[in-house]
Amino acid sequence: MNKHFTFGKHPLVAALMWVAIIYGLALAAYGATRWASAGEVMGRVEVEGVQLGGLDRELAIAEVVGVETELRSRMARFSLNGETVTLNPAEVAFDIDEEAVIEEAMRIGREGNAVSQFLWWLSHIFSSETVELRGSVDPDALDEIFDVWDTEVIASPAAHGAIVIVDGRPSPVYPQPGVGVDREVATAIILDTFLGGSSHNAALPTMPVIPALTENDIDLALDEARRMLSEPIRMTYDGLEAIFTPEQLTAAFRSDTVLDGTPRIVQSFDPEVIDGYLAPIRSLFEAEPVNAEFVIVGDDITIQPGKKGTRIDEEETALRLYQAGLTSSRLGRLPLVEDADPEITEEYLESLGIEHLVSSFTTYHACCQPRVNNIQLMADTIDMTILMPGEIFGINEFVGERTAEKGYLPAGTIVAGQLKDTVGGGVSQFATTFYNAVFWGGYEDIEHQPHSYYFRRYPEGIEATVNWRVPELKFRNNTDKAILIDTQYTDTSITVRIFGSNDGRIVKGEQIHGKTHIEVVSEGGPNALWVEGIVSSRFARKDPPEPKYVANPDLAEDQQVEVQGEREGWSVRVTRRILRGGVELVEEQEWLVTYFPQFAVIEVHPCKMPEPEVECESSTTTTEPPS
């Protein structure tokens, strides 16, 4: 029979095993907690009773902001010189440093080696650790509060010495010792109270205040003030003069007692008051900024740089008045400084890429007619207009309605087949000239309408008319650079030029004596756009209709006047191709242009009308139209 022997475990070994198991479980729990708390406040950490443990940085900051809001809402009370004073934390810009508080909270439990971190976690499973608040107040705002308390609560303030204006003259205030708030200690007490570390009604200490300035310091400042204000001060610039009277100088005088650093009296003139005296005279001295602009000479375009505006610097003027007031001449120089940049700078115009003349076209007319006034007025309105890449330009949209108030005159307009005077008439010649500059420049035709009747002063087929509001003439700047529209005229001609960038290619054209002339002035580089324009032969010809007779009682019975000649009608086909390096860039464009036949308009005596309503006085009458 086999026998098995067992040995009992020693109690100490069993206890150690249980301890090991417990610590193993604790380590596992600690590891899981550390992993879950990555980027969060560890364990049980609080501020002002608010738990931050388990919160990420953003949420923890939000909790601290909530604490700050609560603390800022509490009115603090203090004891000063036997009286109770109150202070609103918001008045002195009380602020908690949330970032510093959260940094401290995030460090807790993560400092030291792994063993110390584990032991901290173990010891704070059921207890919390408090993070102290850190905050600040605005020292300047608090100083203003202390000044009030010194004067109204302690009621024995020190006089540090000053220069004041009494009855229009500088007068001294000599130094006197007094009692005031111990500002350094009081500031610490107030901040600690705001942060919740001190009880309300904490006593604020006072201290004797001994002025740092002497009576001699005040006498020296008084002498300086009297010299500053004694007589007028003259300020000159470029032959012009501005005079500041003693009354004006006194109104602008400022004297400040400075205790920081070396105690002293600082005297000056207030720039804001001086600026008020400068306002009425600025236009005499200052210059507005001048914009940069394009300058066209012949067919060349350049940029004339702009200039900054100049203005009188009131700050520097106040300083120079102070300096001049201490001299025997009492004379200074007005400081004009470069101020505002022009709205349009040279750099901006360069960025537009307008480099050379691209296309131009000229048409001719008789001198001195009312329609010439209208053509030139429209040209002036459009002259030097800049179009950005992709921008659409329409003559009617840009110029607006042609009215007598704008200077337009009655001139010929085609109305129901007849030429009649309307205000602003005759501008179709400008439209045709404009259209040809666009056509031969290769720009995108958005909208145009040729004339109903043909006129020899216009290129056949390649022409356009406008009237208010229709027909309209529109085109698009379909290049990647800006373009500039330039207009020129003489008594007998109108020219439209377009400046832009077409790799140096320049095309110029004109319509003269009924013929169109197109000249390529410069072939340009390999990236230049080439425009081909072809007008077909006339087809679909139509004879003019019967004449139209108009009664004119001022004519003799045997007299007739042709006020409008007859014309035949026909059609042509216009084709435009745009190429670069021989390759067509856009689909070939084609327009069918039809000119209507036009009847003659003949004025006759009323008795010679085809259906007369009166009889002729002569013995011979006829119902037939006169030949």
Beta strands, then each sheet from edge to edge (+ up, - down):
strand 1: 45-47
strand 2: 50-51
strand 3: 76-80
strand 4: 83-87
strand 5: 95-96
strand 6: 129-130
strand 7: 135-136
strand 8: 162-166
strand 9: 169-173
strand 10: 178-181
strand 11: 202-203
strand 12: 206-209
strand 13: 233-237
strand 14: 240-244
strand 15: 253-258
strand 16: 264-269
strand 17: 293-297
strand 18: 300-304
strand 19: 310-312
strand 20: 331-333
strand 21: 336-338
strand 22: 356-364
strand 23: 385-387
strand 24: 392-394
strand 25: 410-415
strand 26: 418-423
strand 27: 444-447
strand 28: 474-476
strand 29: 483-490
strand 30: 493-500
strand 31: 506-512
strand 32: 515-522
strand 33: 529-535
strand 34: 539-542
strand 35: 548-551
strand 36: 560-564
strand 37: 569-580
strand 38: 583-584
strand 39: 589-595
strand 40: 601-604
sheet 1: 2+ 1- 6-
sheet 2: 4+ 3- 11-
sheet 3: 5+ 7-
sheet 4: 8+ 9-
sheet 5: 10+ 12-
sheet 6: 14+ 13- 20-
sheet 7: 15+ 16-
sheet 8: 17+ 18-
sheet 9: 19+ 21-
sheet 10: 23+ 29- 30+ 22- 31- 32+
sheet 11: 24+ 28- 27+
sheet 12: 25+ 26-
sheet 13: 33+ 37- 34+
sheet 14: 33+ 37- 38+
sheet 15: 33+ 37- 39+
sheet 16: 35+ 40+ 36-
end
